[in-house]
Amino acid sequence: MTQSAFRAKLLTFTGDPAQSPDAAVFHEDGVVIVEDGRVAASGAWSALKDRVSEGASVQDLRDKLIVPGFIDTHIHYPQTDMIASPAPGLLPWLETYTFPTERGFADEAVAADTARFFVDELLASGTTTALVYCTVHKQSADALFTASEAKNLRMVAGKVLMDRHCPEFLRDTPQTGYDDSAELIARWHNNGRQMYALTPRFAPTSTEAQLEACEALAKAHGDIFIQSHVAENLDEVAWVKSLFPRQRSYLDVYDHYSLLRRRAVYGHCIWLDDEDRRRMAETGAVAAHCPTSNLFLGSGLFDFDKAQETQMPVTLATDVGGGTSFSMLQTMNEAHKVARMGGHHLTATRMFWLATAGAAQALDLADKIGTLAPQSEADFVVLDPKATPLLARRTARADSLEELLFAFALLGDDRAIYETYAAGARVHSREQARR
């Protein structure tokens, strides 16, 4: 048995800080003890120092903060190279930049190179788990999983399904989409730390026949993830209404094909009504809030109060490359501002929960990731409060946990990530990356 220990300030969660004032657990002088890739114990150093074995590796990080690894619930790895591309809105942006870029992933070398860079970029931002969209090409999913497996990450990904309203060079069929997805599920789902997500891009790019194929796959594999987009943009909502006139709403299209359930994650969820939100709460389907993307594309403002009223599960996501940063800290920054524009005060403590334990709970992975609980997988991030002169100056004056976390969320980015660990192994070091 190999043991290592990390002494630092610690933050973890036992529940939603919006529901319980004691849900955030903070230790000014804490320790995480790791054995064979899992957390053996975490808590106050004074209580646990005798649990540290003689000869164990002990890192002294007392001037830094350890938090569970960030979880990004909606991101497109093929869009890495087209991030920050100008367009007047969602649909023109897809036509002008997204589809032409994704065409290149027919080349296995392009897919592999992009996947490696993408994974490294996630880790540099402190993200240890993500729900990832690949392209329509089967090899794009293989490349992403291969890059993730090399770092031993807990990753969820899937091949995109599209059989209409897209360029011919990105089009599959109901049968090829079904066959490719089934093959990828067999190869990658629960293979080590890799997990599969059935991935119809969004309702307008799938025929009824393809959605029926998705329904069949989802019913045959009850523990796989499902991911898609819903109610991001008003033009898109109107388009879906014209394509599926018999369905009550955009979300109802997915519900009609039995695609709302636990482990089903829908990006954006801006233009839902209360019946939609209640239906997501009833089924356990998750809303992935993508603030930097929604602001960049002018899609609209997510309604936190309505989500809270209906108990719709919510997580945070970057949505790169519509999103403008891989950093979950930058995503928190924009999420706070979006919430304020709607009259909702989103605390930093809750934003950290949404990006860690809250996401793990929503994704049905709370027994594996998202906290520093004993037997959880040892995925965590070391945050540096002195990463920049301004951050150092502000955190030195922080009089509470909320102020400290708020400074990280509003002033932090990838520079604040000192180290990232996956299954107890260091997979990113800021100092080494700078050399």
MIVEX-440553 format. One record per residue (C-alpha): residue in three letters; x, y, z; residue number from 1; chain. Coordinates in nm, 2 decimals, padded with zeros to 4 digits. Example, Ala and Ser with C-alpha at 12.3 -4.5 7.8 and 13.67 -1.06 7.14 Angstrom:
   rest       xx       yy       zz    nr   kette
    ALA    01.23   -00.45    00.78     1       A
    SER    01.37   -00.11    00.71     2       A
END
This chain:
   rest       xx       yy       zz    nr   kette
    MET    00.00    00.00    00.00     1       A
    THR    00.14    00.34   -00.11     2       A
    GLN    00.05    00.63    00.11     3       A
    SER    00.09    01.01    00.06     4       A
    ALA   -00.03    01.30    00.25     5       A
    PHE   -00.10    01.66    00.16     6       A
    ARG   -00.12    01.92    00.44     7       A
    ALA   -00.30    02.24    00.34     8       A
    LYS   -00.62    02.44    00.40     9       A
    LEU   -00.90    02.21    00.30    10       A
    LEU   -01.25    02.26    00.16    11       A
    THR   -01.51    01.99    00.10    12       A
    PHE   -01.88    01.96    00.12    13       A
    THR   -02.15    01.74    00.29    14       A
    GLY   -02.44    01.90    00.10    15       A
    ASP   -02.57    02.21   -00.07    16       A
    PRO   -02.46    02.53    00.11    17       A
    ALA   -02.79    02.70    00.00    18       A
    GLN   -02.98    02.44    00.21    19       A
    SER   -02.75    02.40    00.51    20       A
    PRO   -02.51    02.65    00.67    21       A
    ASP   -02.28    02.36    00.77    22       A
    ALA   -02.25    02.20    00.43    23       A
    ALA   -01.91    02.35    00.35    24       A
    VAL   -01.64    02.19    00.56    25       A
    PHE   -01.33    02.40    00.60    26       A
    HIS   -01.01    02.32    00.78    27       A
    GLU   -00.75    02.60    00.82    28       A
    ASP   -00.48    02.33    00.88    29       A
    GLY   -00.60    02.01    00.72    30       A
    VAL   -00.46    01.70    00.56    31       A
    VAL   -00.57    01.47    00.28    32       A
    ILE   -00.42    01.12    00.31    33       A
    VAL   -00.42    00.92   -00.01    34       A
    GLU   -00.37    00.54   -00.04    35       A
    ASP   -00.37    00.36   -00.37    36       A
    GLY   -00.55    00.64   -00.56    37       A
    ARG   -00.83    00.69   -00.31    38       A
    VAL   -00.88    00.92   -00.01    39       A
    ALA   -00.80    00.72    00.30    40       A
    ALA   -00.89    01.02    00.53    41       A
    SER   -00.92    01.39    00.53    42       A
    GLY   -00.98    01.65    00.80    43       A
    ALA   -00.79    01.85    01.06    44       A
    TRP   -00.42    01.78    01.07    45       A
    SER   -00.43    01.77    01.45    46       A
    ALA   -00.68    01.48    01.44    47       A
    LEU   -00.52    01.28    01.16    48       A
    LYS   -00.14    01.34    01.18    49       A
    ASP   -00.10    01.00    01.36    50       A
    ARG   -00.27    00.83    01.06    51       A
    VAL    00.02    00.94    00.84    52       A
    SER    00.25    00.64    00.81    53       A
    GLU    00.62    00.66    00.89    54       A
    GLY    00.80    00.72    00.56    55       A
    ALA    00.49    00.84    00.38    56       A
    SER    00.54    01.13    00.13    57       A
    VAL    00.41    01.45    00.30    58       A
    GLN    00.37    01.77    00.10    59       A
    ASP    00.35    02.09    00.31    60       A
    LEU    00.11    02.31    00.13    61       A
    ARG   -00.02    02.51    00.43    62       A
    ASP   -00.02    02.84    00.23    63       A
    LYS   -00.25    02.69   -00.02    64       A
    LEU   -00.61    02.55   -00.05    65       A
    ILE   -00.71    02.20   -00.16    66       A
    VAL   -01.05    02.15   -00.31    67       A
    PRO   -01.21    01.86   -00.49    68       A
    GLY   -01.13    01.85   -00.86    69       A
    PHE   -01.36    02.06   -01.07    70       A
    ILE   -01.63    01.89   -01.28    71       A
    ASP   -01.72    02.05   -01.62    72       A
    THR   -02.05    01.92   -01.73    73       A
    HIS   -02.07    02.04   -02.09    74       A
    ILE   -01.77    02.10   -02.32    75       A
    HIS   -01.67    02.03   -02.69    76       A
    TYR   -01.32    01.91   -02.73    77       A
    PRO   -01.31    01.95   -03.12    78       A
    GLN   -01.39    02.32   -03.07    79       A
    THR   -01.06    02.38   -02.89    80       A
    ASP   -00.90    02.53   -03.19    81       A
    MET   -01.19    02.76   -03.28    82       A
    ILE   -01.25    02.91   -02.94    83       A
    ALA   -01.31    03.29   -02.96    84       A
    SER   -01.44    03.28   -03.32    85       A
    PRO   -01.67    03.58   -03.40    86       A
    ALA   -02.02    03.53   -03.52    87       A
    PRO   -02.36    03.71   -03.48    88       A
    GLY   -02.53    03.42   -03.31    89       A
    LEU   -02.55    03.05   -03.24    90       A
    LEU   -02.67    02.91   -03.57    91       A
    PRO   -02.43    03.12   -03.79    92       A
    TRP   -02.15    03.03   -03.56    93       A
    LEU   -02.22    02.66   -03.61    94       A
    GLU   -02.22    02.70   -03.99    95       A
    THR   -01.92    02.92   -04.02    96       A
    TYR   -01.68    02.78   -03.76    97       A
    THR   -01.80    02.47   -03.58    98       A
    PHE   -01.89    02.23   -03.87    99       A
    PRO   -01.58    02.31   -04.08   100       A
    THR   -01.35    02.26   -03.78   101       A
    GLU   -01.52    01.93   -03.69   102       A
    ARG   -01.46    01.80   -04.04   103       A
    GLY   -01.09    01.77   -03.97   104       A
    PHE   -01.15    01.50   -03.71   105       A
    ALA   -01.20    01.24   -03.98   106       A
    ASP   -00.82    01.25   -03.95   107       A
    GLU   -00.71    01.03   -03.66   108       A
    ALA   -00.39    01.23   -03.61   109       A
    VAL   -00.58    01.56   -03.58   110       A
    ALA   -00.82    01.40   -03.33   111       A
    ALA   -00.53    01.25   -03.12   112       A
    ASP   -00.33    01.58   -03.12   113       A
    THR   -00.63    01.79   -03.02   114       A
    ALA   -00.74    01.54   -02.75   115       A
    ARG   -00.40    01.55   -02.58   116       A
    PHE   -00.39    01.93   -02.58   117       A
    PHE   -00.75    01.95   -02.46   118       A
    VAL   -00.69    01.71   -02.17   119       A
    ASP   -00.38    01.90   -02.07   120       A
    GLU   -00.58    02.23   -02.08   121       A
    LEU   -00.85    02.09   -01.86   122       A
    LEU   -00.59    01.98   -01.60   123       A
    ALA   -00.42    02.32   -01.61   124       A
    SER   -00.75    02.47   -01.52   125       A
    GLY   -00.81    02.22   -01.23   126       A
    THR   -01.08    02.02   -01.41   127       A
    THR   -01.05    01.65   -01.34   128       A
    THR   -01.38    01.53   -01.49   129       A
    ALA   -01.57    01.66   -01.79   130       A
    LEU   -01.87    01.56   -02.00   131       A
    VAL   -01.72    01.59   -02.35   132       A
    TYR   -01.87    01.61   -02.69   133       A
    CYS   -01.66    01.46   -02.96   134       A
    THR   -01.75    01.48   -03.34   135       A
    VAL   -01.96    01.25   -03.55   136       A
    HIS   -01.64    01.05   -03.63   137       A
    LYS   -01.60    00.74   -03.41   138       A
    GLN   -01.23    00.79   -03.40   139       A
    SER   -01.27    01.12   -03.23   140       A
    ALA   -01.42    00.95   -02.93   141       A
    ASP   -01.15    00.69   -02.93   142       A
    ALA   -00.89    00.97   -02.93   143       A
    LEU   -01.05    01.15   -02.64   144       A
    PHE   -01.08    00.84   -02.43   145       A
    THR   -00.72    00.73   -02.51   146       A
    ALA   -00.59    01.07   -02.40   147       A
    SER   -00.80    01.06   -02.08   148       A
    GLU   -00.70    00.70   -02.00   149       A
    ALA   -00.33    00.80   -02.03   150       A
    LYS   -00.38    01.03   -01.74   151       A
    ASN   -00.62    00.80   -01.55   152       A
    LEU   -00.90    01.06   -01.54   153       A
    ARG   -01.26    01.01   -01.46   154       A
    MET   -01.40    01.12   -01.80   155       A
    VAL   -01.74    01.10   -01.97   156       A
    ALA   -01.76    01.14   -02.35   157       A
    GLY   -01.95    01.04   -02.66   158       A
    LYS   -01.96    01.05   -03.04   159       A
    VAL   -02.20    01.31   -03.17   160       A
    LEU   -02.51    01.19   -03.36   161       A
    MET   -02.64    01.40   -03.65   162       A
    ASP   -02.83    01.27   -03.95   163       A
    ARG   -02.99    01.59   -04.09   164       A
    HIS   -02.95    01.97   -04.11   165       A
    CYS   -02.57    01.95   -04.11   166       A
    PRO   -02.31    01.92   -04.38   167       A
    GLU   -02.30    01.59   -04.56   168       A
    PHE   -01.94    01.54   -04.44   169       A
    LEU   -02.06    01.53   -04.08   170       A
    ARG   -02.38    01.33   -04.13   171       A
    ASP   -02.43    00.98   -04.01   172       A
    THR   -02.75    00.77   -04.03   173       A
    PRO   -02.98    00.62   -03.76   174       A
    GLN   -02.82    00.28   -03.82   175       A
    THR   -02.45    00.39   -03.84   176       A
    GLY   -02.50    00.62   -03.54   177       A
    TYR   -02.65    00.33   -03.34   178       A
    ASP   -02.38    00.09   -03.44   179       A
    ASP   -02.09    00.33   -03.38   180       A
    SER   -02.23    00.43   -03.04   181       A
    ALA   -02.29    00.07   -02.94   182       A
    GLU   -01.94   -00.02   -03.03   183       A
    LEU   -01.80    00.27   -02.83   184       A
    ILE   -02.01    00.18   -02.53   185       A
    ALA   -01.88   -00.17   -02.54   186       A
    ARG   -01.52   -00.05   -02.57   187       A
    TRP   -01.51    00.24   -02.32   188       A
    HIS   -01.80    00.25   -02.08   189       A
    ASN   -01.67    00.16   -01.73   190       A
    ASN   -01.34    00.07   -01.88   191       A
    GLY   -01.12    00.19   -01.60   192       A
    ARG   -01.23    00.55   -01.52   193       A
    GLN   -01.39    00.61   -01.86   194       A
    MET   -01.77    00.64   -01.90   195       A
    TYR   -01.98    00.68   -02.21   196       A
    ALA   -02.24    00.95   -02.30   197       A
    LEU   -02.50    00.90   -02.57   198       A
    THR   -02.47    01.23   -02.76   199       A
    PRO   -02.74    01.35   -03.01   200       A
    ARG   -02.61    01.70   -03.08   201       A
    PHE   -02.94    01.86   -03.05   202       A
    ALA   -03.29    01.79   -03.16   203       A
    PRO   -03.28    01.98   -03.50   204       A
    THR   -02.99    01.76   -03.63   205       A
    SER   -03.15    01.43   -03.55   206       A
    THR   -03.45    01.28   -03.74   207       A
    GLU   -03.72    01.09   -03.55   208       A
    ALA   -03.56    00.77   -03.66   209       A
    GLN   -03.23    00.87   -03.50   210       A
    LEU   -03.40    00.97   -03.18   211       A
    GLU   -03.57    00.64   -03.17   212       A
    ALA   -03.23    00.47   -03.21   213       A
    CYS   -03.11    00.68   -02.91   214       A
    GLU   -03.41    00.57   -02.71   215       A
    ALA   -03.33    00.20   -02.79   216       A
    LEU   -02.96    00.25   -02.68   217       A
    ALA   -03.06    00.44   -02.37   218       A
    LYS   -03.30    00.16   -02.26   219       A
    ALA   -03.04   -00.11   -02.34   220       A
    HIS   -02.77    00.07   -02.13   221       A
    GLY   -02.94    00.21   -01.82   222       A
    ASP   -02.62    00.34   -01.66   223       A
    ILE   -02.47    00.53   -01.96   224       A
    PHE   -02.49    00.91   -01.97   225       A
    ILE   -02.70    01.11   -02.21   226       A
    GLN   -02.60    01.46   -02.32   227       A
    SER   -02.75    01.72   -02.56   228       A
    HIS   -02.85    02.08   -02.59   229       A
    VAL   -03.19    02.24   -02.51   230       A
    ALA   -03.35    02.58   -02.52   231       A
    GLU   -03.02    02.77   -02.57   232       A
    ASN   -03.14    03.03   -02.82   233       A
    LEU   -03.48    03.17   -02.92   234       A
    ASP   -03.42    03.11   -03.30   235       A
    GLU   -03.32    02.75   -03.21   236       A
    VAL   -03.64    02.71   -03.00   237       A
    ALA   -03.86    02.83   -03.29   238       A
    TRP   -03.68    02.60   -03.53   239       A
    VAL   -03.75    02.30   -03.30   240       A
    LYS   -04.11    02.40   -03.28   241       A
    SER   -04.14    02.39   -03.66   242       A
    LEU   -03.96    02.05   -03.68   243       A
    PHE   -04.16    01.88   -03.39   244       A
    PRO   -04.50    02.05   -03.39   245       A
    ARG   -04.67    01.77   -03.19   246       A
    GLN   -04.44    01.82   -02.89   247       A
    ARG   -04.53    02.06   -02.61   248       A
    SER   -04.19    02.21   -02.59   249       A
    TYR   -03.83    02.17   -02.70   250       A
    LEU   -03.75    01.96   -02.38   251       A
    ASP   -04.06    01.75   -02.45   252       A
    VAL   -03.89    01.62   -02.77   253       A
    TYR   -03.63    01.45   -02.56   254       A
    ASP   -03.89    01.34   -02.31   255       A
    HIS   -04.10    01.18   -02.59   256       A
    TYR   -03.80    00.96   -02.67   257       A
    SER   -03.73    00.87   -02.30   258       A
    LEU   -03.41    01.07   -02.29   259       A
    LEU   -03.49    01.24   -01.96   260       A
    ARG   -03.35    01.05   -01.66   261       A
    ARG   -03.07    01.03   -01.41   262       A
    ARG   -02.73    01.09   -01.58   263       A
    ALA   -02.90    01.29   -01.86   264       A
    VAL   -02.74    01.63   -01.89   265       A
    TYR   -02.87    01.92   -02.11   266       A
    GLY   -02.67    02.22   -02.19   267       A
    HIS   -02.81    02.57   -02.14   268       A
    CYS   -03.18    02.53   -02.04   269       A
    ILE   -03.24    02.91   -02.07   270       A
    TRP   -03.57    02.92   -02.24   271       A
    LEU   -03.76    02.66   -02.04   272       A
    ASP   -04.09    02.71   -01.87   273       A
    ASP   -04.18    02.59   -01.52   274       A
    GLU   -04.34    02.27   -01.65   275       A
    ASP   -04.01    02.19   -01.83   276       A
    ARG   -03.81    02.26   -01.51   277       A
    ARG   -04.04    02.05   -01.30   278       A
    ARG   -04.01    01.76   -01.55   279       A
    MET   -03.63    01.78   -01.53   280       A
    ALA   -03.66    01.77   -01.15   281       A
    GLU   -03.90    01.47   -01.16   282       A
    THR   -03.67    01.27   -01.39   283       A
    GLY   -03.34    01.38   -01.24   284       A
    ALA   -03.22    01.52   -01.56   285       A
    VAL   -02.95    01.79   -01.52   286       A
    ALA   -02.93    02.15   -01.65   287       A
    ALA   -02.56    02.24   -01.73   288       A
    HIS   -02.54    02.62   -01.70   289       A
    CYS   -02.29    02.76   -01.95   290       A
    PRO   -02.25    03.14   -01.86   291       A
    THR   -01.95    03.24   -02.07   292       A
    SER   -02.10    03.07   -02.38   293       A
    ASN   -02.45    03.22   -02.32   294       A
    LEU   -02.30    03.57   -02.29   295       A
    PHE   -02.06    03.53   -02.58   296       A
    LEU   -02.34    03.41   -02.82   297       A
    GLY   -02.60    03.64   -02.67   298       A
    SER   -02.83    03.35   -02.60   299       A
    GLY   -02.98    03.47   -02.28   300       A
    LEU   -02.96    03.46   -01.90   301       A
    PHE   -03.01    03.14   -01.70   302       A
    ASP   -03.28    03.18   -01.43   303       A
    PHE   -03.14    03.06   -01.09   304       A
    ASP   -03.45    03.15   -00.90   305       A
    LYS   -03.68    02.94   -01.12   306       A
    ALA   -03.44    02.65   -01.11   307       A
    GLN   -03.43    02.67   -00.73   308       A
    GLU   -03.81    02.69   -00.70   309       A
    THR   -03.86    02.38   -00.91   310       A
    GLN   -03.56    02.20   -00.77   311       A
    MET   -03.42    02.14   -01.11   312       A
    PRO   -03.07    02.00   -01.08   313       A
    VAL   -02.81    02.25   -01.19   314       A
    THR   -02.43    02.23   -01.26   315       A
    LEU   -02.17    02.46   -01.41   316       A
    ALA   -02.00    02.42   -01.75   317       A
    THR   -01.76    02.60   -01.98   318       A
    ASP   -01.91    02.50   -02.31   319       A
    VAL   -01.58    02.56   -02.49   320       A
    GLY   -01.56    02.66   -02.77   321       A
    GLY   -01.88    02.87   -02.75   322       A
    GLY   -01.75    02.93   -02.40   323       A
    THR   -01.45    03.15   -02.37   324       A
    SER   -01.24    02.98   -02.11   325       A
    PHE   -01.15    02.63   -01.99   326       A
    SER   -01.13    02.77   -01.63   327       A
    MET   -01.42    02.68   -01.40   328       A
    LEU   -01.31    02.98   -01.18   329       A
    GLN   -01.37    03.21   -01.48   330       A
    THR   -01.70    03.03   -01.53   331       A
    MET   -01.80    03.10   -01.17   332       A
    ASN   -01.71    03.46   -01.23   333       A
    GLU   -01.96    03.49   -01.51   334       A
    ALA   -02.22    03.27   -01.34   335       A
    HIS   -02.22    03.51   -01.05   336       A
    LYS   -02.28    03.81   -01.28   337       A
    VAL   -02.56    03.63   -01.48   338       A
    ALA   -02.73    03.55   -01.15   339       A
    ARG   -02.71    03.91   -01.03   340       A
    MET   -02.86    04.03   -01.36   341       A
    GLY   -03.16    03.81   -01.27   342       A
    GLY   -03.18    03.94   -00.91   343       A
    HIS   -03.02    03.63   -00.76   344       A
    HIS   -02.72    03.63   -00.53   345       A
    LEU   -02.51    03.33   -00.61   346       A
    THR   -02.25    03.28   -00.33   347       A
    ALA   -01.90    03.17   -00.40   348       A
    THR   -01.94    02.88   -00.16   349       A
    ARG   -02.23    02.75   -00.36   350       A
    MET   -02.05    02.80   -00.69   351       A
    PHE   -01.76    02.58   -00.56   352       A
    TRP   -02.02    02.32   -00.46   353       A
    LEU   -02.19    02.34   -00.80   354       A
    ALA   -01.85    02.28   -00.96   355       A
    THR   -01.76    01.99   -00.73   356       A
    ALA   -01.98    01.79   -00.50   357       A
    GLY   -02.31    01.93   -00.64   358       A
    ALA   -02.20    01.82   -00.99   359       A
    ALA   -02.10    01.48   -00.87   360       A
    GLN   -02.44    01.44   -00.70   361       A
    ALA   -02.63    01.55   -01.00   362       A
    LEU   -02.43    01.31   -01.22   363       A
    ASP   -02.49    01.02   -00.99   364       A
    LEU   -02.12    01.00   -00.92   365       A
    ALA   -02.11    01.12   -00.56   366       A
    ASP   -01.96    00.80   -00.43   367       A
    LYS   -01.66    00.85   -00.66   368       A
    ILE   -01.58    01.21   -00.71   369       A
    GLY   -01.66    01.56   -00.60   370       A
    THR   -01.56    01.55   -00.23   371       A
    LEU   -01.26    01.45   -00.01   372       A
    ALA   -01.46    01.18    00.16   373       A
    PRO   -01.29    00.85    00.26   374       A
    GLN   -01.29    00.60   -00.02   375       A
    SER   -01.36    00.86   -00.29   376       A
    GLU   -01.12    00.88   -00.58   377       A
    ALA   -00.84    01.12   -00.50   378       A
    ASP   -00.91    01.39   -00.76   379       A
    PHE   -00.83    01.73   -00.61   380       A
    VAL   -00.68    02.07   -00.69   381       A
    VAL   -00.43    02.28   -00.51   382       A
    LEU   -00.53    02.65   -00.54   383       A
    ASP   -00.27    02.92   -00.48   384       A
    PRO   -00.41    03.24   -00.31   385       A
    LYS   -00.09    03.42   -00.41   386       A
    ALA   -00.10    03.33   -00.78   387       A
    THR   -00.12    03.69   -00.89   388       A
    PRO   -00.03    04.02   -00.71   389       A
    LEU   -00.39    04.13   -00.70   390       A
    LEU   -00.52    03.79   -00.58   391       A
    ALA   -00.26    03.78   -00.31   392       A
    ARG   -00.35    04.13   -00.20   393       A
    ARG   -00.72    04.05   -00.18   394       A
    THR   -00.70    03.71   -00.02   395       A
    ALA   -00.47    03.84    00.25   396       A
    ARG   -00.76    04.06    00.36   397       A
    ALA   -01.02    03.79    00.34   398       A
    ASP   -01.21    03.77    00.67   399       A
    SER   -01.42    03.46    00.60   400       A
    LEU   -01.43    03.15    00.38   401       A
    GLU   -01.68    03.31    00.16   402       A
    GLU   -01.45    03.61    00.10   403       A
    LEU   -01.16    03.38    00.02   404       A
    LEU   -01.36    03.17   -00.23   405       A
    PHE   -01.52    03.48   -00.38   406       A
    ALA   -01.17    03.62   -00.45   407       A
    PHE   -01.07    03.29   -00.62   408       A
    ALA   -01.39    03.29   -00.83   409       A
    LEU   -01.38    03.66   -00.93   410       A
    LEU   -01.01    03.71   -00.97   411       A
    GLY   -00.88    03.36   -01.04   412       A
    ASP   -00.81    03.16   -01.36   413       A
    ASP   -00.57    02.89   -01.46   414       A
    ARG   -00.28    03.08   -01.30   415       A
    ALA   -00.44    03.00   -00.96   416       A
    ILE   -00.41    02.63   -01.02   417       A
    TYR   -00.09    02.53   -00.85   418       A
    GLU   -00.13    02.15   -00.89   419       A
    THR   -00.39    01.90   -01.01   420       A
    TYR   -00.42    01.54   -00.89   421       A
    ALA   -00.61    01.25   -01.05   422       A
    ALA   -00.65    00.93   -00.85   423       A
    GLY   -00.37    01.06   -00.62   424       A
    ALA   -00.12    01.12   -00.89   425       A
    ARG    00.00    01.47   -00.99   426       A
    VAL   -00.12    01.53   -01.35   427       A
    HIS   -00.05    01.91   -01.36   428       A
    SER    00.21    02.13   -01.20   429       A
    ARG    00.21    02.51   -01.27   430       A
    GLU    00.57    02.53   -01.19   431       A
    GLN    00.67    02.25   -01.43   432       A
    ALA    00.45    02.39   -01.70   433       A
    ARG    00.63    02.73   -01.68   434       A
    ARG    00.97    02.57   -01.74   435       A
END
